[in-house]
Each structure stands twice: as C-alpha cells, then as structure tokens.
Amino acid sequence: MHEIRLRRPWDRVSKMDRQSVVVDIPDSSVLIDSRVVAGDQVRYQRGFNSPTGLAKADKVGICISAWQGQLVSVQINETLFSPAKAPLVLDLSGILLGFNKIEITLTSKSGELPRITGDIVLRIQEESN
C-alpha cells in the first residue's frame, strides 16, 4: 500500500475566522475569534490531483484519521459521504477525476474547537498479481 498525505494548503472557513484561512493538516493553528460555542461549524476545503500511474484494478481510498468535534459531512467531488467515527476510510475508486475537490465539515459539540487533529491520506492499494 502506498500513502500520500494531503497536507497544506487547506482552506479553513468558519464564522470564527471571519475569512478563509490557509492551514496545514493536522490543524494546530489558532482562530482569530477564540470564542467557540456548541453548534459552531468549520469547513475544510482542498483540491488534489488524482494519483498517476494507476492500473485499472488499483483501489484508491482516503483516510481521515482523527478530528475534534462532530463530523457533519465529507464531500468529494459531487459525492456526499455519511459521517462515521474516526478513523474514517472511504473508497474513492469510482469517483476520482483528474482534479478532485474535498470538503469536510465539523461542528462543535460542547464549545470545543472543531478541527482536524490527525492526518488525511490517500491510500493506493495496488493490484495483486
């Protein structure tokens, strides 16, 4: 298995930041407005190219290893995935394009800062001969 980390640049959008902020993942940056209340949402967005050299039978997935708050949604291109518990592993084999967009939305459950606290990686499982 081959892994590609999706690090900087991620755009973080929230009313607490007042404007889009470029962050790395895991996100350890601070908010402009540090007051967080239950229900506040944070959205992470990023584009990425499809891995090159894939064989037709290769499997491509994404793993979101950890987050703080409640995962509301993960959308890749036009496909919306249901929330689950960490680590979240999704099969992307049928939906990858040449250029892809990912959007992850988190909500504060009890006033904690909703943020991605772990790595996000593309996983390529090569065809076995």
VMD Tcl script that draws the C-alpha trace (Angstrom):
set ca {
  {0.00 0.00 0.00}
  {1.21 3.47 -0.88}
  {0.08 6.57 1.05}
  {0.06 10.24 0.03}
  {-0.53 12.78 2.80}
  {-2.82 15.66 1.93}
  {-1.15 18.49 3.81}
  {-1.09 22.22 3.17}
  {-2.80 24.05 1.57}
  {-6.23 23.52 3.11}
  {-8.72 26.40 3.31}
  {-10.50 26.59 6.66}
  {-13.75 28.52 6.58}
  {-15.76 29.45 9.68}
  {-17.57 32.42 11.15}
  {-14.98 32.31 13.95}
  {-12.16 33.05 11.48}
  {-14.18 35.77 9.70}
  {-12.43 34.86 6.44}
  {-10.87 31.84 4.78}
  {-7.55 30.83 6.40}
  {-4.91 28.58 4.81}
  {-3.91 25.82 7.25}
  {-1.95 22.60 7.39}
  {-3.39 19.23 8.42}
  {-3.33 18.29 11.27}
  {-4.67 21.77 12.07}
  {-2.88 23.31 15.04}
  {-3.48 26.94 14.06}
  {-5.43 29.36 16.23}
  {-8.72 31.03 15.46}
  {-9.00 34.78 15.07}
  {-12.01 34.72 17.40}
  {-11.31 32.17 20.13}
  {-14.92 32.08 21.39}
  {-16.44 28.78 20.30}
  {-19.95 27.70 21.22}
  {-21.80 24.45 20.62}
  {-23.05 24.32 17.04}
  {-20.24 26.41 15.52}
  {-19.08 24.88 12.23}
  {-15.71 24.69 10.50}
  {-15.33 23.64 6.86}
  {-12.04 22.44 5.35}
  {-11.60 22.51 1.58}
  {-8.78 21.38 -0.70}
  {-8.17 20.24 -4.23}
  {-5.87 17.40 -5.24}
  {-4.82 15.66 -8.42}
  {-5.58 12.02 -8.98}
  {-2.52 9.83 -8.40}
  {-0.75 8.97 -11.64}
  {0.19 5.54 -12.92}
  {-2.86 3.75 -11.55}
  {-3.80 0.39 -13.01}
  {-7.48 -0.24 -13.66}
  {-7.70 -2.71 -10.75}
  {-5.89 -0.46 -8.23}
  {-8.03 0.70 -5.30}
  {-7.81 4.32 -4.13}
  {-9.21 5.44 -0.80}
  {-8.92 8.28 1.65}
  {-8.44 8.05 5.40}
  {-9.28 10.87 7.82}
  {-7.58 9.65 10.97}
  {-8.88 11.98 13.71}
  {-10.88 15.10 14.42}
  {-12.25 17.09 17.31}
  {-15.97 17.84 17.34}
  {-18.69 16.11 15.35}
  {-18.13 15.17 11.73}
  {-21.10 16.55 9.80}
  {-20.13 15.62 6.24}
  {-17.39 14.68 3.82}
  {-17.91 15.56 0.17}
  {-15.52 14.54 -2.58}
  {-16.34 15.99 -5.98}
  {-20.15 15.65 -6.05}
  {-20.33 12.58 -3.78}
  {-21.51 13.11 -0.21}
  {-20.41 10.54 2.38}
  {-22.22 9.82 5.63}
  {-20.47 10.73 8.86}
  {-18.84 7.98 10.89}
  {-16.36 7.54 13.71}
  {-12.60 8.04 13.39}
  {-10.72 6.80 11.54}
  {-12.96 7.34 8.53}
  {-11.90 5.32 5.48}
  {-13.67 5.93 2.16}
  {-13.34 4.15 -1.18}
  {-12.73 6.68 -3.98}
  {-12.09 4.22 -6.80}
  {-15.25 5.02 -8.75}
  {-15.37 8.79 -8.25}
  {-11.85 10.11 -8.82}
  {-11.37 12.70 -11.54}
  {-8.17 14.21 -12.91}
  {-8.61 17.04 -10.37}
  {-10.67 16.43 -7.22}
  {-12.21 18.62 -4.53}
  {-12.72 17.55 -0.93}
  {-14.80 19.36 1.66}
  {-15.03 18.30 5.32}
  {-17.49 19.94 7.72}
  {-17.20 19.67 11.51}
  {-19.41 21.06 14.28}
  {-18.57 21.90 17.88}
  {-20.49 19.65 20.24}
  {-19.93 21.49 23.51}
  {-17.82 24.57 22.87}
  {-14.62 22.76 21.85}
  {-12.89 23.93 18.70}
  {-13.93 21.69 15.79}
  {-10.77 20.80 13.89}
  {-8.94 18.04 12.07}
  {-6.40 16.67 14.53}
  {-4.97 13.77 12.51}
  {-3.56 13.09 9.08}
  {-5.59 12.83 5.89}
  {-4.05 10.41 3.42}
  {-4.82 8.94 0.04}
  {-4.25 5.18 0.12}
  {-3.40 3.30 -3.04}
  {-3.77 -0.46 -2.90}
  {-2.03 -1.83 -5.97}
  {-3.41 -4.72 -7.95}
  {-2.01 -8.09 -6.80}
  {-0.64 -10.36 -9.50}
}
mol new
graphics top color blue
foreach p $ca { graphics top sphere $p radius 0.5 }
foreach p [lrange $ca 0 end-1] q [lrange $ca 1 end] { graphics top cylinder $p $q radius 0.2 }
display resetview
